[in-house]
Amino acid sequence: MPYLLASDLPTESAGKRFRAALARDGIWQLPGAHNGQASLQARNAGFDGVYLSGAAMTASMGLPDLGIITVDEVAFFIRQIARASGLPLLVDGDTGYGEALNVMHMVRTFEEAGAGAVHLEDQILPKKCGHLNGKALVPALDMAAKVAAAKKASRDILIMARTDAAGVEGFDAAVDRAKMYVDAGADAIFPEALNTREMFEKFAKALPDVPLLANMTEFGKTPFYTAKEFEEMGYKMVIWPVSSLRAANKAQEELYASIKANGGTHKYVDRMQTRQELYDTIGLHQFEELDASIIKTIVPQGTPQEG
């Protein structure tokens, strides 16, 4: 229960913890967690960091990933994930929700909500999933200005720049943009929608001293690679952004179909998380024990009278 007792809270900010984890040897695996429950399950599986995808977040709200949600809506998800799991969190900041001042507002809001890192992308609005066609980019200098603004607004939160240029302007343009964003203050780079091992390796060789993130999304343009393979290509982080939501949504779809077909859940109950498993995950009994340990309030019985 990392958010009720002060003694259980991390002593360092999420940004410092994110940077420390990134500095370790090897590749850092950051599975997508689209809500607090998912972040707890990721932590229980042994992961020590998670990723909040804009696509997963908006889909969980019944909306497409077109940059139509607000900073405060994202902050709600950040707070529940940070509070539930206590893990350092990388957040999808889309295009920054506007221009330079909006980007600075986003960075401050996300850092205060508990994010350890945020990435900005160089698409114009309405933005699209990085693995779809029809994307358009802002001028590189405009994106660099946003990165510089984000860096000025940050205290400890890590600033990552994502470029979608590989599928729009070509591979060389993606490298050039990434270098410009690093010069503007980006701490790490996310090259989106690379689609061959050669492209991944060539990009890493072009930015040898910059932490790079690989996106291993399903049903996209990137072939399936393991975390170890990405590490061998020169990458420090890998995300599976929408996987938790896809699995949960598929299970829910099958559940509703089963209820409709069978008039109840009895044909599906063996595939459900049990009550005990749920309580163990959310720490119900720990909360109860904490509640019972608090001294009972003594209610004054009337107003004391002077003698």
N, C-alpha and C positions, 0 to 999 in steps of 0.2 A: 504494500500500500504506500507508494512513494509520495502521495500528495496530502495526506492527513497529518502525519507526524513530521515536525521539522527535522528531527534526527534522521529521518529516512530520505530527506531531499539531497540531491547531489550538491556537493560543495562548490562545484564550478559550473559556469553557464553552459548551456547546450552547445553554443558555438565553440567554446574551448574544448569541450569533450569531443565534438565532431572533428576538430582539427587534430587532436591527439590521436584519435582512432585512424584518421587518414594518414598520419605520419608513420604508422606501423608498417612492418614488412608485409608483403603480400597484397592481395586484392581484397577490398572490403565489399561484402555482399549485403545489399540493401533491398530486401523484398518490399514490394508495395504493401501498404497497410491503409485501407480506405476508411477505417474508423478505429475507435479505442479497443474494441474487442479483437480486431485483427492484429493490432499492435501487441496485445498481450499474448496472442497465440504465436506470433513471430518470436517474441522474447522467450516464450516457453520452449520453442523449438531450437533455441540456442543462438539466435541472431542478436547482435548488439547495436543495431541501427536499423532504421526503416525509412521508406520513401513514401511521400504523399503525392500521388499522381493527380493532376488536374482532370484527366480523362476519367479515372476511377471515381474521384470525388463527385464530379458532375453527373456521371452515370448513376451513382448511388442516389442522387437527387432527382433522377428522371430527366436529366438534361443532357444535350450534346456538348462536346468539348469544343466550344466556339468562343471562349473567352467572355462569356456573358454573366459570370458570377462576380461577386464583389470581394474586396479585401476582407471585410468583416465576416463573410460567410466562410472563407478559407480559414480565418483565424479561429473560428469555432471548431473546425476539424483539428487544427494544430493543437489547440488547448486540450481537447479530449485525448488525443494520442499521447501528448507529452505527459499529461496527468495520469493516464492509465498505465503506461508502460515505463515512463521515465527514460526512454531511449532517445539518443540524439537523432534528430529527424531532418531529412532533406526534403524541402517543399518545392513543388512546381509553382513558380511565380508567373507563368504565362508570359505576357509581354510587359508586365509591370503595371498593368491597369491604367496606362496613360503615359504621359511624358515624364521628364526628369523629376519633378516635384512629386508626382504620383508614385514613382518608383521609390523615392525616399520614404514616403509615407508607408508604402507596403513593407519595406525592409524593417522600419521601426516597429510596425504592428506585428509582423511575423516574429521578430526577435523577442518582443515582449510577451508574445503568446507561447514561446518555448521552442521555436525552430532553431536548429543548429546550422542550417545551410539553406540557401534558396537559389534557384536558377532562373535566369531571364532568357528569353528567346528573341531572335531577330525577325520574327514574322510581323506583318501588319495585321490589324484587325479587319474582319473577323478571322482569327487564327484558326488553324486546323491541326488535327493530329499530325505529328511529324512524318507518319508513314502513308499519308494520303497525298494525292496529286492536287494541283491547283493552288499550291502555296505561293505567297508573294512575300518579299522581304523588304524591310526598311533599309534605307541607305546605311552602309557600314558605320559612317561617322555618327549617325543618329543613335545607333545601338551602342557605340562606344561611349557616347554621352550618358546614356542610361546606366551603363556599367559603372562609370565614374561617379554618377550620382548615388548609386547603390552603395558603392564603397565608402563614400563620405558619410552616408547615413548609418553604416554598420558599426557596431561596437565590437562584438566577438563573432557574430554570425558570418559564415563563409559565403562569399559571393561567387557563384558559378555562372558562366555565360554559355548558353546553348546556341549553336548555329545550325540552321536548316539549309544552308547554302549548297550542300553537296548535291541535293536533288533539284535545285533551282538554277544556280549559277555555275555549278560544277565543282569538282573536288579541289582544284587549286584555289578557287575563290573561298571555299570553306576554310582552308588553311590560312589564307591571308586574313580573313575576318577574325579567326580565332587568335592570331597573333596580335591584331589590333585591339581585341578585347582584353587580352592579357596586359598589353601596354596601358590600357585604360584602368586597370586595377583588378581584373578578374583573378580570383584565386585558383580556379579550376575551369576546365572546358568540357562541354558536353557536345560532341559532334553527332547530330541526329541523322538517322536513316542511312548509315553506311551499310553497304550490302554485299561486300566481299571481304575475305580475310586480308587480301592485299590492301584494300582501302583502309581497314583498321590499322594495319601495321605501318603503312605509309604515313598515316596521320600522326601516329605516335612518334615516329622518327622525326617528323617535322616539328614537333613540340616536345623535345626530350625531357625538359625540366618542369613540365606542367602536369599536375594531376589530371587525368582524363577519366571520364565516365562513359561506360558502354551501356546501351539500352537493349536489353534482351526481351523485347515484347513479342508476344505470340501474334501470329496472323499479320505480320508486317513484312518489311522488306529485308530485315536482317535474318540470315540463316541461324539456326540454333547452334549456339556455342556455349560451352560450360564456363563457369567462373575461372577455372584453371586455364582454359584456352584464351580467354580475354587477358588474363594476367601475362601469359606468354606473349601476347601481342603488344603489351606495354601499357595496360590500363590498370588504374588504381581502385576503381569502383565499378560495380555492375548493379543494375536495377532490373527487377521484374515488375513493371509498374502497375499493371492492371490484373495480374494473375489472381490475386485474392478475390477481387470482385467478380471476375469471370467464373471462378469456381463456385462462389457463393450464389451468384445469379443462376447458374445452371442447376444447382441443387434446389433452389427455390422454385424454379420452373417445373422441375420434376415433382416436387412436393405438391404444388397446386394441381398439377395434372392427376396425381394419384388421388388427392382428396376428391376431385371432381369425378373421377372414374369409379372410385370405390366407396364414396360416401363417408370418408373418414381418413384418419392418418394411420390406421392399423397396418396397412401394407407398406408403409414407409418408415415406421418408427425405428427400425433397426439401423437406419442410416442417419439418425438424428444424434446430435450432441445430447447426452443425458443430462438430467437435472444436476446430478452430482458433478459431472464434468464442467458444466456451466458455473456452478458455485465455486469449484476449485479454481477455475480460470479467473474469475472476477474477485476472488478472495473474500467471499461472503462471511465465512467463519472468522476470518481475521478482523473484519469490520465489527462483527458481533462481540468478539473478545475485547476489542478496543473500547467499544461502547460500554461494555460491562465494567471496564476498569476505571471509568471516569467517576469521580466522587459525586454522589448524589447532591443536587442542589438543596440547600437548607432555606426554606421559605420563612421570612420573618413573620411572627405572629403578632401583628399590631405594632403601633408606634410606641417606642420607649418613652416613659414619662419621667420628668425630672423629680427628684426627691424633695 
